[in-house]
Amino acid sequence: MKIRLFAVCSLLSLSAHYAFAADSFINAPPPPAIQAASWVLMDYTTGQILTAQNEHLRRNPASLTKLMTGYVVDRAIDSGRITADDMVTVGKDAWAQGNPVFEGSSLMFLKAGERLTVHDLSRGLIIDSGNDACVALADYVAGGQPQFVALMNKYVQQLRLRDTHFETVHGLDAPGQHSSAYDLAVLSRAIIHGEPGFYHMYSERSLTWNGITQQNRNGLLWDKELNVDGLKTGHTASAGFNLIASSVDGERRLIAVVMGADSPKGREEQARKLLHWGQDNFATVQVLHKGKKIGSETIWYGDKKNVEVGTMQDVYLALPKLEIPNIKAKYVLDNPEMEAPVAANQHVGEIELFDRDKLIAHWPLVTLSAVNKGSRWSRFSDYLSHKL
C-alpha cells in the first residue's frame, strides 16, 4: 500500500456532492441553545447538517406544506405541461366565502370566477400563504386536490423525504400529515437549486390583491444584518410556530429550519441565532477538483512512464473555521505497483480526509487518463528494470 499526502482547501464554488454532519470534526464549535421542538441548520452548498436536534421528529408542518405545493407547480412548468402565464379560473372550492375549511386561515382573498395567471397564484401561495391559492393551483395543475396531493407525495419519494407525508395542498391540520426539520431542509435546498426563476418570490415582502395588501410573515426578510431571501413560515395550534429561513453571506448560503417555537418572534429569534452561529463558525471550501491532478504515479509496461491520479468529482465541505489548518488529505493506492493498461477514470485507490488524526471522509481515487501497453522493447526494458 502506497500513501501520498497532498494539500486541500480552496475557495468555494456552487456545487456539492458529499455531505456529513459537523460533529464529525474534533473541535466542532458548540451550537447555540435553541428553544423549539426541533431544528436544523444546513449548509446549502454541501447539504451538511451543521447543528440539529430532533431533526427526524415527525411534526405538523402547517403552511411549510406550501413549499411542496410550490415545488410541484414549478415541476409542472419545467416539464412544459403548464406555463407561468397560463390563465386560471378560480373555482368555488378555492373561494373562502361560505367555506368552513378556510375559516380563520391565511388567504389570498380570491373570488370565484376571477381569472389570474399561474405566476400570480404562485405569489399568493408564497407571500400571502394563501390557502385559496393552493386549491386553485391544485385544480389547474392536477384536476383536483386529491390528485395534486398524490403528486406531492410522489416528489416526497423522489427527494427521499423519509419523515414526510402530505394529506392536503395547504397544510391545514389533517390526520397522517407530517414532516421533519431535516426533510424540510432537504426540500428547501431542492427549491433553491431547482427553481431559480421561481425562488425570488420567497423574498418578496408584500402582495396586493383585490385591494388587500398583506405582508410576508417571514420577519427575517427585514433583518438588516442577515441577507435572508426566503423561505416560509407556518403555524397551527398543533404545530406551533414554524419557520424556514435561508441566508446568503457572500457565496455561502445557510438554511435554518425551526419547528414548534412558542411565538412568531420566537421562531425568528431562534432562526437568527442559528444563522449567525453558522456564519461565524463555518466556512465552505472546495477540497477536491474534478479532473485536477493530485499526484503522479509510476506505471509499468505502458506507453507512458507515469499516470496522473485525482478525482472525477468536485467536493465541497463546510469546515469549522478554527479547524481548517488541521484538515489534511492523503491518498492510498490499492496496488503500489500499477501496470498498463489502465483506462481513464479507473479506480486505483482512495482519497482520505483527516481532521488531525481522525478520518472524516473518503472518496475514490482514479486515473485521469488512459495508459496503453507499451511496445515490446519498452515492456522488456521495464521488466529488466522492475524485476531484476
C-alpha positions as CSV (number, residue, x, y, z in Angstrom):
1,M,0.0,0.0,0.0
2,K,1.4,3.4,-1.0
3,I,0.4,6.6,0.7
4,R,0.7,10.2,-0.7
5,L,0.0,13.4,1.1
6,F,-1.4,16.5,-0.7
7,A,-2.8,19.9,0.2
8,V,-6.6,20.6,0.4
9,C,-8.9,23.6,0.8
10,S,-9.6,26.4,-1.7
11,L,-12.4,28.9,-2.2
12,L,-15.9,27.6,-2.6
13,S,-18.0,27.2,-5.8
14,L,-21.6,26.4,-6.0
15,S,-21.8,22.6,-6.4
16,A,-21.8,19.8,-3.9
17,H,-21.6,16.0,-4.0
18,Y,-20.8,15.0,-0.5
19,A,-22.2,15.7,3.0
20,F,-21.7,14.7,6.6
21,A,-22.5,16.1,10.0
22,A,-20.5,18.9,11.5
23,D,-19.9,16.8,14.7
24,S,-17.5,14.7,12.6
25,F,-14.8,17.2,13.4
26,I,-12.7,17.0,16.5
27,N,-13.2,20.6,17.6
28,A,-16.7,21.3,16.3
29,P,-17.9,24.7,17.8
30,P,-20.6,24.3,20.5
31,P,-24.1,25.0,19.0
32,P,-26.4,27.7,20.3
33,A,-29.2,27.0,22.7
34,I,-32.4,26.8,20.7
35,Q,-35.9,27.0,22.1
36,A,-38.1,24.9,19.8
37,A,-39.3,21.3,19.4
38,S,-36.9,20.6,16.6
39,W,-34.4,22.4,14.3
40,V,-31.8,22.0,11.6
41,L,-29.0,24.3,10.2
42,M,-27.9,23.1,6.8
43,D,-25.1,24.3,4.6
44,Y,-26.7,24.7,1.2
45,T,-23.7,24.0,-0.9
46,T,-22.8,20.7,0.7
47,G,-26.0,19.6,2.3
48,Q,-24.1,19.2,5.6
49,I,-26.0,19.5,8.8
50,L,-24.1,22.0,11.0
51,T,-26.3,21.5,14.0
52,A,-29.7,19.9,14.7
53,Q,-31.9,18.5,17.4
54,N,-34.9,16.1,16.9
55,E,-34.3,16.6,13.2
56,H,-36.2,13.5,12.3
57,L,-39.1,14.1,14.7
58,R,-42.3,13.9,12.7
59,R,-44.3,17.1,13.3
60,N,-47.2,19.0,11.7
61,P,-45.6,21.2,9.0
62,A,-48.6,23.6,8.9
63,S,-48.0,26.1,6.0
64,L,-44.5,24.8,5.4
65,T,-46.5,22.3,3.3
66,K,-46.8,25.0,0.7
67,L,-43.1,24.6,-0.1
68,M,-44.0,21.3,-1.7
69,T,-47.1,22.8,-3.3
70,G,-44.9,25.4,-5.0
71,Y,-42.3,22.7,-5.9
72,V,-44.9,20.6,-7.7
73,V,-46.2,23.7,-9.6
74,D,-42.7,24.6,-10.7
75,R,-42.0,21.0,-11.8
76,A,-45.2,21.2,-14.0
77,I,-43.8,24.4,-15.5
78,D,-40.4,22.8,-16.1
79,S,-42.0,19.8,-17.8
80,G,-44.0,22.1,-20.2
81,R,-47.4,20.9,-19.0
82,I,-48.2,24.4,-18.0
83,T,-46.6,27.9,-18.2
84,A,-46.4,30.7,-15.6
85,D,-48.5,32.8,-17.9
86,D,-51.4,30.3,-18.2
87,M,-54.7,31.9,-17.1
88,V,-56.6,30.1,-14.3
89,T,-60.2,30.4,-13.5
90,V,-60.8,30.3,-9.7
91,G,-63.3,27.6,-8.8
92,K,-65.9,27.7,-5.9
93,D,-63.8,25.3,-3.9
94,A,-61.0,27.9,-3.8
95,W,-63.4,30.7,-2.6
96,A,-63.3,31.3,1.1
97,Q,-66.8,32.7,1.3
98,G,-69.0,30.1,3.0
99,N,-66.2,27.5,3.1
100,P,-65.6,26.4,6.7
101,V,-62.3,24.8,5.7
102,F,-60.7,28.2,5.2
103,E,-62.3,29.9,8.3
104,G,-59.7,31.9,10.2
105,S,-56.8,30.8,7.9
106,S,-54.4,32.7,5.6
107,L,-55.9,33.7,2.2
108,M,-55.0,35.5,-0.9
109,F,-58.7,36.6,-1.0
110,L,-59.6,35.1,-4.3
111,K,-63.1,35.3,-5.7
112,A,-64.9,32.5,-7.5
113,G,-64.8,33.0,-11.3
114,E,-61.9,35.5,-11.4
115,R,-59.1,34.8,-13.7
116,L,-55.4,35.2,-13.0
117,T,-52.1,33.7,-14.0
118,V,-50.2,30.8,-12.5
119,H,-47.5,33.3,-11.7
120,D,-49.9,35.5,-9.7
121,L,-51.3,32.5,-7.9
122,S,-47.8,31.3,-7.0
123,R,-47.1,34.7,-5.5
124,G,-50.2,34.5,-3.5
125,L,-49.2,31.0,-2.3
126,I,-45.8,32.1,-1.2
127,I,-46.2,35.7,0.0
128,D,-49.7,35.6,1.4
129,S,-49.5,31.9,2.3
130,G,-52.9,31.8,0.6
131,N,-54.8,28.5,1.2
132,D,-57.2,29.5,-1.6
133,A,-54.3,30.0,-4.0
134,C,-53.1,26.4,-3.2
135,V,-56.5,25.0,-4.1
136,A,-56.8,27.0,-7.3
137,L,-53.3,25.8,-8.4
138,A,-54.1,22.2,-7.4
139,D,-57.3,22.2,-9.5
140,Y,-55.5,23.7,-12.5
141,V,-52.3,21.6,-12.4
142,A,-53.8,18.2,-11.4
143,G,-57.6,18.5,-11.8
144,G,-58.3,18.4,-8.1
145,Q,-56.8,18.4,-4.7
146,P,-56.5,14.6,-4.2
147,Q,-54.7,14.2,-7.5
148,F,-52.3,17.1,-6.6
149,V,-51.6,15.6,-3.1
150,A,-50.6,12.4,-4.9
151,L,-48.1,14.4,-7.0
152,M,-46.8,15.9,-3.7
153,N,-46.2,12.5,-2.3
154,K,-44.6,11.3,-5.5
155,Y,-42.0,14.0,-5.1
156,V,-41.6,13.1,-1.4
157,Q,-40.4,9.7,-2.7
158,Q,-38.2,11.2,-5.4
159,L,-36.5,13.5,-2.9
160,R,-36.2,10.7,-0.3
161,L,-38.0,12.5,2.4
162,R,-38.4,9.6,4.8
163,D,-40.3,11.6,7.5
164,T,-42.8,13.2,5.3
165,H,-46.3,12.5,4.1
166,F,-48.9,15.0,2.8
167,E,-52.7,14.9,3.0
168,T,-53.5,18.5,2.0
169,V,-52.3,21.0,-0.5
170,H,-52.1,23.9,2.0
171,G,-51.0,22.4,5.3
172,L,-54.2,22.9,7.4
173,D,-54.3,20.1,10.1
174,A,-55.1,16.7,8.8
175,P,-54.5,13.2,10.3
176,G,-51.5,11.5,8.8
177,Q,-49.8,14.7,7.6
178,H,-46.3,15.2,8.9
179,S,-42.8,16.2,8.1
180,S,-39.5,16.9,9.9
181,A,-36.9,19.7,10.2
182,Y,-34.5,17.6,8.2
183,D,-36.8,16.8,5.4
184,L,-37.9,20.4,5.1
185,A,-34.3,21.5,4.9
186,V,-33.7,19.0,2.1
187,L,-36.9,20.2,0.3
188,S,-35.8,23.9,0.7
189,R,-32.4,23.1,-0.8
190,A,-34.1,21.5,-3.8
191,I,-36.3,24.5,-4.2
192,I,-33.4,26.9,-4.2
193,H,-31.4,24.8,-6.5
194,G,-34.1,23.8,-8.9
195,E,-36.3,26.9,-9.1
196,P,-34.1,30.0,-9.9
197,G,-36.9,31.7,-11.8
198,F,-39.4,30.9,-9.0
199,Y,-37.4,31.3,-5.9
200,H,-37.2,35.1,-6.0
201,M,-40.9,35.2,-4.9
202,Y,-39.8,33.9,-1.5
203,S,-38.0,37.2,-0.8
204,E,-41.0,39.5,-1.8
205,R,-42.2,41.4,1.3
206,S,-45.8,42.2,0.3
207,L,-48.5,41.5,-2.2
208,T,-51.7,43.4,-3.0
209,W,-54.6,41.5,-4.5
210,N,-58.2,42.6,-4.8
211,G,-57.4,45.8,-3.0
212,I,-55.9,43.9,0.1
213,T,-52.2,44.3,0.9
214,Q,-50.6,41.7,3.0
215,Q,-47.0,41.5,4.4
216,N,-44.9,38.4,4.1
217,R,-45.0,36.7,7.5
218,N,-41.2,36.0,7.4
219,G,-40.0,38.8,9.5
220,L,-36.3,38.0,8.8
221,L,-36.7,39.4,5.4
222,W,-36.5,42.8,7.1
223,D,-33.4,41.9,9.1
224,K,-30.6,44.4,8.4
225,E,-27.7,42.0,9.4
226,L,-28.8,38.8,7.7
227,N,-29.3,38.7,4.0
228,V,-32.4,36.4,4.2
229,D,-34.2,35.8,0.9
230,G,-36.7,33.1,1.9
231,L,-38.4,30.7,2.6
232,K,-41.6,30.3,4.6
233,T,-43.5,30.4,7.9
234,G,-46.2,28.2,9.2
235,H,-48.5,28.0,12.2
236,T,-51.4,26.0,13.6
237,A,-52.3,25.3,17.2
238,S,-50.9,21.8,17.0
239,A,-47.8,22.7,15.0
240,G,-46.7,25.7,17.0
241,F,-44.7,28.4,15.1
242,N,-42.5,27.2,12.3
243,L,-40.0,29.0,10.1
244,I,-37.5,28.2,7.4
245,A,-35.0,30.9,6.6
246,S,-32.3,31.0,4.1
247,S,-29.4,33.5,4.4
248,V,-26.7,34.4,2.0
249,D,-23.3,35.6,3.1
250,G,-21.1,36.2,0.1
251,E,-21.1,33.0,-1.9
252,R,-22.3,31.0,1.2
253,R,-25.9,30.1,1.9
254,L,-27.3,28.6,5.0
255,I,-30.8,27.1,5.6
256,A,-32.3,27.2,9.1
257,V,-35.4,25.2,9.9
258,V,-37.2,25.9,13.2
259,M,-40.3,23.8,14.2
260,G,-42.5,24.2,17.2
261,A,-41.3,27.6,18.5
262,D,-43.5,29.4,21.0
263,S,-44.3,32.6,19.1
264,P,-43.8,34.4,15.7
265,K,-40.9,36.5,17.2
266,G,-39.6,33.4,19.0
267,R,-39.2,31.4,15.7
268,E,-37.4,34.4,14.1
269,E,-35.1,34.7,17.1
270,Q,-34.2,31.0,17.0
271,A,-33.6,31.0,13.3
272,R,-31.5,34.2,13.6
273,K,-29.3,32.5,16.3
274,L,-28.7,29.5,14.1
275,L,-27.8,31.6,11.0
276,H,-25.4,33.8,12.9
277,W,-23.7,30.8,14.5
278,G,-23.3,29.1,11.2
279,Q,-21.8,32.2,9.5
280,D,-19.5,33.0,12.4
281,N,-18.1,29.5,12.9
282,F,-18.0,27.7,9.5
283,A,-16.5,28.3,6.0
284,T,-17.5,26.4,2.9
285,V,-14.4,25.3,0.9
286,Q,-13.6,23.2,-2.1
287,V,-11.3,20.3,-1.1
288,L,-11.2,18.4,-4.4
289,H,-11.4,19.5,-8.0
290,K,-12.9,17.3,-10.8
291,G,-10.1,16.2,-13.2
292,K,-7.4,18.0,-11.3
293,K,-4.1,16.2,-10.7
294,I,-3.3,15.5,-7.1
295,G,-0.4,13.1,-7.8
296,S,1.6,11.3,-10.4
297,E,2.4,7.6,-10.1
298,T,4.9,5.3,-11.9
299,I,3.2,2.8,-14.2
300,W,5.0,-0.2,-15.6
301,Y,4.8,-1.7,-19.1
302,G,3.0,1.2,-20.6
303,D,3.4,3.7,-23.4
304,K,3.9,6.3,-20.7
305,K,6.1,6.2,-17.6
306,N,3.6,7.9,-15.3
307,V,-0.1,8.4,-14.9
308,E,-1.8,11.3,-13.2
309,V,-4.3,10.5,-10.5
310,G,-7.1,12.5,-9.0
311,T,-10.9,12.5,-8.7
312,M,-13.8,12.8,-11.1
313,Q,-15.9,14.9,-8.8
314,D,-15.9,18.4,-7.3
315,V,-16.1,18.1,-3.5
316,Y,-17.0,20.9,-1.1
317,L,-17.2,20.9,2.7
318,A,-18.4,23.2,5.4
319,L,-15.5,23.2,7.8
320,P,-15.1,24.8,11.3
321,K,-13.1,28.0,10.6
322,L,-10.7,27.3,13.5
323,E,-10.1,23.7,12.4
324,I,-9.3,24.4,8.8
325,P,-5.5,24.5,9.4
326,N,-5.8,20.9,10.8
327,I,-7.6,19.4,7.8
328,K,-5.2,17.2,5.8
329,A,-5.6,14.7,3.0
330,K,-3.7,11.8,1.6
331,Y,-4.3,9.1,-1.0
332,V,-3.7,5.4,-0.7
333,L,-3.1,3.2,-3.8
334,D,-4.8,-0.2,-4.0
335,N,-1.7,-1.6,-5.7
336,P,1.6,0.4,-5.2
337,E,2.9,-1.0,-8.5
338,M,0.5,-0.2,-11.3
339,E,0.8,-1.9,-14.6
340,A,-0.5,-1.0,-18.0
341,P,-3.0,-1.0,-19.5
342,V,-5.3,1.2,-17.4
343,A,-8.4,3.1,-18.5
344,A,-9.2,6.7,-17.8
345,N,-11.3,7.1,-14.7
346,Q,-10.2,3.7,-13.5
347,H,-10.4,3.2,-9.7
348,V,-6.9,2.8,-8.3
349,G,-7.3,3.8,-4.6
350,E,-8.9,6.0,-2.0
351,I,-8.6,9.7,-1.1
352,E,-8.8,10.2,2.6
353,L,-9.6,13.4,4.5
354,F,-8.4,13.8,8.1
355,D,-9.1,16.3,10.9
356,R,-5.8,15.9,12.8
357,D,-5.7,12.1,13.2
358,K,-9.4,11.4,12.7
359,L,-10.6,10.1,9.3
360,I,-13.7,12.1,8.4
361,A,-14.3,11.3,4.8
362,H,-13.0,9.4,1.8
363,W,-13.6,9.3,-2.0
364,P,-12.4,7.1,-4.9
365,L,-9.0,7.8,-6.4
366,V,-9.0,7.4,-10.2
367,T,-6.6,7.7,-13.1
368,L,-7.1,10.9,-15.1
369,S,-6.0,9.5,-18.4
370,A,-5.6,6.1,-20.1
371,V,-2.2,4.3,-20.4
372,N,-1.9,1.7,-23.1
373,K,0.5,-1.2,-23.3
374,G,4.0,-0.1,-24.4
375,S,6.0,-1.6,-27.3
376,R,7.7,-4.9,-26.8
377,W,11.0,-3.2,-26.3
378,S,9.7,-0.8,-23.7
379,R,8.0,-3.6,-21.9
380,F,11.1,-5.7,-21.9
381,S,13.1,-2.7,-20.7
382,D,10.6,-2.2,-17.9
383,Y,10.8,-5.9,-17.0
384,L,14.6,-5.6,-16.7
385,S,14.3,-2.5,-14.5
386,H,11.4,-3.8,-12.4
387,K,12.1,-7.4,-11.9
388,L,15.9,-7.8,-12.0
